Amino acid sequence: MTTLIESEEHKALRTAVAALGRRYGREYLTRTVAEGKPLAELWSDAGKLGYLGVNLPEEYGGGGGGITELSIVLEELGAAGSPLLMLVVSPAICGTVISRFGTEAQKHAWLPGLADGTRLMAFGITEPDAGSNSHRITTTARRDGADWLLTGRKVFISGVDMADAVLIVGRTEDARTGRLKPCLFIVPTDAEGFQKRPIDMELNAAEKQFELVLDDVRLPADALVGDEDAGLLQLFAGLNPERIMTAAFAIGMGRYALGRAVEYARDRTVWKTPIGAHQAIAHPLAQAHIDLELARLMMQKAARLYDAGDDIGAGEAANMAKYAAGEACVRAVDQAVHTLGGNGLTREFGLASLITAARVARIAPVSREMVLNYVSHQSLGLPKSY
């Protein structure tokens, strides 16, 4: 899959990451998941090669690129069958927020490690009673002298067992109005009062999901990232890259599934001709390819807008890209499984597990229905129903 708008540097990055992905591949991911281990070897190699921090500033050990480059990394690893979900979280969300809004001390403390993979940061926003309504977040930070005390719960937080810290979305109380406003805190995973509990998922992934309980976790004043009065601006500066990277994750997965199906349809012969010669097989695969290409174009637009500093334009495009990629991924995976028939459900071909995994991009980090709400309200100007 190629595109007319990529530079030679981007094409070279895509080729190099694809080569790394092929060295590991789907068998590595499947074996590692079965052993209950993280994808530590691939993560380490990607970090040493500079791929994990390609979006982070050069002065802090990064590649000096943007979400455009990081999305290429994730897409190509996914297309090789071994995506790194924590790319969405550690460098894309946390690294971006810290590089844009963190203090010099925070940048020096975290960005070099996030860039080379020796440190990892998770991201905690979702709560049991808030769901899609982030305005209902109840995790609260209150001052205690020079410190903060953070109390609350989070759910579906990825990779906490691998993380050195979690970037937690909490709320502080405005003394003038009594209203709660969102703020971001770096919370070490070994902090007193910080508890994690794995969530039992039927999704087979190397990255586990956790529920967090924060019971008066004491944090120093410099745990706050950015301005106490600019929480929403800072929050969405991280959420737009999350949507773009989720699109990259979905497109890579869709490409992997489609590639396996095309290979099978080209070789599998029933009666006298390969099954791929029959339009009932060929046309749905062609449609899946088209859908993935279209989703990628929207993802590239969103990444370019974000990297250019157009947060408003990037917000619309990132939501559309995430929606389009999620839909394209689900259709590509489903069609791949159907192309292989019974073989599509065997461990040998490794597609059946993608049936569940593909749905993630429809659900997280924002549901397809909430994306449609966003587009209907923000793009079309229709009234809200809530």
C-alpha positions as CSV (number, residue, x, y, z in Angstrom):
1,M,0.0,0.0,0.0
2,T,1.6,3.3,-1.1
3,T,0.5,6.9,-1.1
4,L,1.3,9.8,-3.3
5,I,1.7,12.3,-0.5
6,E,4.4,10.6,1.5
7,S,7.9,12.0,1.4
8,E,11.0,9.9,0.6
9,E,11.9,10.1,4.3
10,H,8.5,8.7,5.2
11,K,8.8,5.9,2.7
12,A,12.2,5.0,4.1
13,L,10.8,5.0,7.6
14,R,7.9,2.8,6.5
15,T,10.3,0.3,4.8
16,A,12.7,0.2,7.8
17,V,9.9,-0.4,10.4
18,A,8.3,-3.0,8.2
19,A,11.6,-4.9,8.2
20,L,11.7,-4.8,12.0
21,G,8.1,-6.0,12.1
22,R,8.8,-8.9,9.9
23,R,11.7,-10.0,12.1
24,Y,9.2,-10.5,14.9
25,G,5.8,-11.1,13.1
26,R,2.6,-12.6,14.3
27,E,4.2,-15.8,15.6
28,Y,6.2,-13.8,18.1
29,L,3.2,-11.9,19.3
30,T,1.1,-15.0,19.6
31,R,3.8,-16.9,21.5
32,T,4.4,-14.0,23.9
33,V,0.7,-13.5,24.6
34,A,0.3,-17.2,25.3
35,E,3.2,-16.9,27.8
36,G,1.5,-14.0,29.5
37,K,4.5,-11.7,28.8
38,P,4.8,-8.2,27.4
39,L,6.4,-7.6,24.0
40,A,9.6,-6.5,25.7
41,E,12.0,-7.6,23.0
42,L,10.2,-5.8,20.2
43,W,9.7,-2.7,22.4
44,S,13.4,-2.6,23.3
45,D,14.5,-3.0,19.7
46,A,12.1,-0.4,18.4
47,G,13.4,2.0,21.1
48,K,17.0,1.4,20.3
49,L,16.3,2.1,16.6
50,G,14.6,5.4,17.5
51,Y,11.1,4.4,16.4
52,L,9.3,4.8,19.8
53,G,10.3,8.4,20.1
54,V,10.2,9.5,16.5
55,N,7.6,12.1,17.5
56,L,9.4,13.6,20.5
57,P,11.8,16.6,20.4
58,E,15.4,15.9,19.4
59,E,16.8,17.8,22.4
60,Y,15.2,15.2,24.7
61,G,16.3,12.1,22.7
62,G,13.5,11.9,20.2
63,G,13.4,12.0,16.5
64,G,12.1,15.5,16.1
65,G,9.1,14.3,14.0
66,G,5.4,14.2,14.8
67,I,2.4,12.0,15.0
68,T,2.7,11.6,11.3
69,E,5.9,9.6,11.7
70,L,4.7,7.8,14.8
71,S,1.6,6.6,13.0
72,I,3.7,5.1,10.3
73,V,5.7,3.1,12.9
74,L,2.5,1.7,14.5
75,E,0.8,1.0,11.2
76,E,3.8,-0.9,9.8
77,L,4.3,-3.0,12.9
78,G,0.6,-3.8,12.8
79,A,0.8,-4.8,9.2
80,A,3.6,-7.2,10.1
81,G,1.3,-8.8,12.7
82,S,3.0,-7.4,15.8
83,P,1.6,-4.0,16.8
84,L,2.6,-2.2,19.9
85,L,-0.5,-0.9,21.6
86,M,1.6,1.1,24.1
87,L,2.8,3.3,21.2
88,V,-0.7,4.8,21.4
89,V,-0.2,5.6,25.1
90,S,3.4,6.2,26.1
91,P,4.9,8.4,23.4
92,A,1.8,9.5,21.6
93,I,-0.4,10.7,24.6
94,C,2.0,11.0,27.5
95,G,5.0,12.1,25.5
96,T,3.0,14.6,23.6
97,V,1.4,16.2,26.6
98,I,4.7,16.4,28.5
99,S,6.6,17.8,25.6
100,R,3.9,20.4,25.0
101,F,3.0,21.4,28.5
102,G,5.5,19.9,30.9
103,T,8.2,21.8,32.8
104,E,11.8,21.5,31.8
105,A,12.4,19.2,34.8
106,Q,9.5,16.9,33.7
107,K,10.8,16.9,30.1
108,H,14.3,15.9,31.1
109,A,13.0,13.3,33.6
110,W,10.6,11.5,31.2
111,L,11.1,12.2,27.5
112,P,14.5,10.6,27.0
113,G,13.2,7.3,28.6
114,L,9.9,7.4,26.7
115,A,11.9,8.0,23.5
116,D,14.3,5.0,23.9
117,G,11.8,2.7,25.5
118,T,13.6,2.4,28.8
119,R,10.7,4.1,30.6
120,L,7.0,3.7,29.9
121,M,4.0,5.7,31.0
122,A,0.3,4.7,31.0
123,F,-2.7,7.0,30.7
124,G,-5.7,7.0,33.0
125,I,-8.8,8.9,32.1
126,T,-11.8,6.4,32.0
127,E,-13.8,5.9,35.1
128,P,-16.5,3.4,36.1
129,D,-19.2,6.0,36.3
130,A,-18.0,8.5,33.7
131,G,-17.8,6.4,30.6
132,S,-17.8,8.6,27.5
133,N,-18.7,11.7,29.5
134,S,-15.2,12.9,30.7
135,H,-16.9,15.9,32.3
136,R,-18.1,13.5,35.0
137,I,-14.7,12.4,36.1
138,T,-14.6,12.3,39.9
139,T,-10.9,11.5,40.6
140,T,-10.1,14.5,42.7
141,A,-6.8,16.3,43.7
142,R,-6.8,18.5,46.7
143,R,-3.9,20.5,48.1
144,D,-2.2,19.5,51.4
145,G,0.4,22.1,52.0
146,A,2.8,22.1,49.0
147,D,1.6,18.6,48.0
148,W,-1.4,17.1,46.2
149,L,-3.6,14.3,47.5
150,L,-5.2,12.3,44.7
151,T,-8.2,10.1,45.3
152,G,-10.4,8.2,42.8
153,R,-10.8,5.2,40.5
154,K,-9.9,4.4,36.9
155,V,-10.8,1.5,34.6
156,F,-9.5,0.0,31.4
157,I,-6.1,1.4,31.8
158,S,-3.6,-0.3,29.5
159,G,-0.2,-1.6,30.4
160,V,0.0,-0.4,34.1
161,D,2.1,-3.5,35.0
162,M,4.8,-2.3,32.5
163,A,4.6,1.4,33.4
164,D,6.8,3.5,35.6
165,A,4.0,6.0,36.0
166,V,0.5,6.8,34.9
167,L,-0.6,10.2,33.6
168,I,-3.8,10.5,35.5
169,V,-6.7,12.8,34.5
170,G,-8.1,14.2,37.8
171,R,-10.0,17.3,38.9
172,T,-9.1,20.2,41.2
173,E,-11.6,22.4,42.9
174,D,-11.7,26.1,41.9
175,A,-11.8,27.9,45.2
176,R,-13.6,30.9,43.6
177,T,-16.4,29.0,42.0
178,G,-16.4,25.6,43.7
179,R,-16.4,23.9,40.3
180,L,-14.2,21.0,39.5
181,K,-11.8,21.4,36.6
182,P,-9.6,18.7,34.9
183,C,-5.9,18.5,35.5
184,L,-3.1,16.0,34.6
185,F,-0.8,14.4,37.2
186,I,2.2,12.1,36.8
187,V,1.6,9.3,39.3
188,P,4.4,6.8,39.9
189,T,3.1,3.2,40.0
190,D,4.9,2.5,43.2
191,A,3.4,5.4,45.1
192,E,1.8,4.7,48.4
193,G,-2.0,4.4,48.1
194,F,-1.8,3.4,44.4
195,Q,-3.4,0.0,43.7
196,K,-3.9,-1.8,40.4
197,R,-6.1,-4.8,39.7
198,P,-6.1,-6.7,36.4
199,I,-9.4,-6.9,34.5
200,D,-10.3,-10.3,33.2
201,M,-10.6,-9.8,29.4
202,E,-11.4,-12.2,26.6
203,L,-9.3,-10.1,24.3
204,N,-6.0,-11.8,23.7
205,A,-3.4,-9.1,23.9
206,A,0.1,-8.6,25.4
207,E,-1.1,-5.4,27.0
208,K,-3.3,-6.1,30.1
209,Q,-6.1,-3.9,31.2
210,F,-6.3,-2.6,34.8
211,E,-8.6,-1.0,37.3
212,L,-6.8,1.6,39.5
213,V,-7.7,2.7,43.0
214,L,-6.0,5.9,44.2
215,D,-6.4,6.4,48.0
216,D,-5.0,9.7,49.0
217,V,-1.9,9.3,46.9
218,R,0.5,12.0,48.0
219,L,2.2,13.8,45.1
220,P,4.7,16.6,45.1
221,A,3.7,20.0,43.6
222,D,5.7,19.2,40.4
223,A,3.5,16.1,39.7
224,L,1.0,18.5,38.0
225,V,1.6,18.7,34.2
226,G,1.0,22.1,32.7
227,D,-1.3,24.9,33.9
228,E,-3.9,24.1,36.6
229,D,-6.3,26.3,34.7
230,A,-5.8,24.8,31.2
231,G,-6.8,21.2,31.8
232,L,-9.2,20.7,28.9
233,L,-6.8,22.2,26.4
234,Q,-4.0,20.0,27.6
235,L,-6.2,17.0,27.8
236,F,-7.4,17.2,24.2
237,A,-3.8,17.8,23.1
238,G,-3.3,14.2,24.1
239,L,-6.6,12.8,23.0
240,N,-6.2,13.8,19.3
241,P,-3.0,11.8,19.0
242,E,-4.7,8.9,20.7
243,R,-7.4,8.8,18.0
244,I,-4.9,9.2,15.2
245,M,-2.8,6.4,16.6
246,T,-5.8,4.2,17.1
247,A,-6.5,4.6,13.5
248,A,-3.0,3.5,12.7
249,F,-3.4,0.5,14.9
250,A,-6.6,-0.5,13.1
251,I,-5.2,0.1,9.6
252,G,-2.2,-2.0,10.4
253,M,-4.3,-4.8,11.7
254,G,-6.6,-4.6,8.7
255,R,-3.6,-4.7,6.3
256,Y,-2.2,-7.8,8.1
257,A,-5.5,-9.7,7.8
258,L,-6.0,-8.6,4.2
259,G,-2.5,-9.7,3.3
260,R,-3.1,-13.2,4.7
261,A,-6.4,-13.5,2.9
262,V,-4.9,-12.4,-0.5
263,E,-2.1,-14.8,-0.1
264,Y,-4.5,-17.6,0.6
265,A,-6.9,-16.6,-2.2
266,R,-4.0,-16.6,-4.7
267,D,-2.8,-20.0,-3.7
268,R,-5.9,-22.0,-2.7
269,T,-7.2,-23.9,-5.7
270,V,-10.6,-25.6,-5.7
271,W,-11.5,-27.4,-8.9
272,K,-9.2,-25.8,-11.5
273,T,-8.6,-22.2,-10.5
274,P,-7.4,-20.3,-7.4
275,I,-10.4,-19.1,-5.4
276,G,-9.1,-15.5,-5.8
277,A,-10.1,-15.7,-9.5
278,H,-13.7,-15.7,-8.5
279,Q,-15.3,-12.3,-8.0
280,A,-17.3,-13.5,-5.0
281,I,-13.9,-13.7,-3.3
282,A,-11.9,-11.1,-5.1
283,H,-14.4,-8.1,-5.0
284,P,-14.9,-8.1,-1.2
285,L,-11.1,-8.2,-0.7
286,A,-10.7,-5.3,-3.2
287,Q,-13.3,-3.3,-1.3
288,A,-11.5,-4.0,1.9
289,H,-8.3,-2.6,0.4
290,I,-10.1,0.5,-0.8
291,D,-11.6,1.1,2.6
292,L,-8.3,0.8,4.3
293,E,-6.6,3.2,1.8
294,L,-9.4,5.8,2.3
295,A,-9.1,5.5,6.1
296,R,-5.3,6.0,5.8
297,L,-5.7,9.2,3.8
298,M,-8.0,10.6,6.6
299,M,-5.5,9.5,9.2
300,Q,-2.7,11.2,7.3
301,K,-4.7,14.4,7.1
302,A,-5.4,14.3,10.8
303,A,-1.8,13.8,11.6
304,R,-0.6,16.6,9.3
305,L,-3.1,19.0,10.8
306,Y,-2.1,18.0,14.3
307,D,1.6,18.3,13.6
308,A,1.0,21.8,12.0
309,G,-0.6,23.0,15.2
310,D,-4.2,23.0,14.0
311,D,-5.8,21.4,17.1
312,I,-9.4,22.2,16.0
313,G,-9.0,20.9,12.5
314,A,-7.1,17.9,13.8
315,G,-9.9,17.1,16.3
316,E,-12.5,16.7,13.5
317,A,-10.1,14.8,11.2
318,A,-8.8,12.5,14.0
319,N,-12.4,11.5,15.0
320,M,-13.2,10.8,11.3
321,A,-10.0,8.8,10.8
322,K,-10.6,6.7,13.9
323,Y,-14.1,6.0,12.8
324,A,-13.2,5.1,9.2
325,A,-10.2,3.0,10.3
326,G,-12.2,1.0,12.9
327,E,-14.9,0.2,10.3
328,A,-12.4,-0.7,7.6
329,C,-10.5,-2.9,10.0
330,V,-13.5,-4.9,11.1
331,R,-14.6,-5.4,7.5
332,A,-11.1,-6.5,6.4
333,V,-10.7,-9.0,9.3
334,D,-14.2,-10.4,8.8
335,Q,-13.6,-10.8,5.1
336,A,-10.2,-12.4,5.6
337,V,-11.7,-15.0,8.0
338,H,-14.5,-15.8,5.5
339,T,-12.0,-16.0,2.6
340,L,-10.2,-18.8,4.5
341,G,-13.3,-20.5,5.5
342,G,-12.7,-23.1,8.3
343,N,-9.0,-22.3,8.1
344,G,-9.8,-18.8,9.2
345,L,-10.7,-20.1,12.6
346,T,-7.6,-22.1,13.2
347,R,-4.5,-21.1,15.2
348,E,-2.3,-21.9,12.3
349,F,-3.5,-18.9,10.3
350,G,-3.8,-16.6,13.3
351,L,-6.9,-14.6,12.1
352,A,-9.6,-15.8,14.5
353,S,-8.1,-13.8,17.4
354,L,-8.4,-10.6,15.3
355,I,-12.2,-10.9,15.2
356,T,-12.3,-9.7,18.8
357,A,-9.2,-7.4,18.5
358,A,-10.6,-5.6,15.5
359,R,-13.6,-4.4,17.5
360,V,-11.4,-2.5,19.9
361,A,-11.0,0.4,17.4
362,R,-14.8,0.6,17.2
363,I,-15.1,1.0,21.0
364,A,-11.9,2.7,22.2
365,P,-10.7,5.3,22.9
366,V,-14.1,6.7,21.9
367,S,-17.1,4.8,20.6
368,R,-18.2,5.0,17.0
369,E,-21.5,6.5,18.2
370,M,-19.7,9.3,20.1
371,V,-17.7,10.0,16.9
372,L,-20.9,10.3,15.0
373,N,-22.3,12.6,17.7
374,Y,-19.1,14.8,17.4
375,V,-19.4,15.0,13.6
376,S,-23.2,15.7,13.7
377,H,-22.7,18.5,16.2
378,Q,-19.3,20.0,15.3
379,S,-19.2,19.4,11.5
380,L,-22.8,19.6,10.6
381,G,-24.1,21.9,13.2
382,L,-27.0,19.7,14.3
383,P,-28.4,20.1,17.8
384,K,-27.4,17.8,20.7
385,S,-29.7,15.1,22.1
386,Y,-27.9,15.2,25.5
